[in-house]
Amino acid sequence: MVIGKRKASFSHVVKALLTLLKAEKEMREFLKVSGIPSSTFYTTMRDALIELGLITIESNPRERVVSIKLTDRGRKLAQCLEELGIES
């Protein structure tokens, strides 16, 4: 699957969206729970999912925490995947 200018595994995209649908998380926890390697997320997925309007990344420099959240568009897509019975 080509997202933006990079190739990303469809299964990784599904895992990311469905993991976030269950609970939006701090970045380290998200990567741990989703099982997506951090190198894969940062090199092929993050920017593309942001460009597509599916996720947002928020950072709090005071607490050194980065959170990842679904946008409304991302939530709708994740809900559709879940309704179709597609699993991560």
ABEGO torsion letter per residue (X at the ends): XBBEABBBBAAAAAAAAAAAAABBBBAAAAAAAAGBBAAAAAAAAAAAAAAAGABBBBBBAAAGBBBBBBBAAAAAAAAAAAAAGBBX
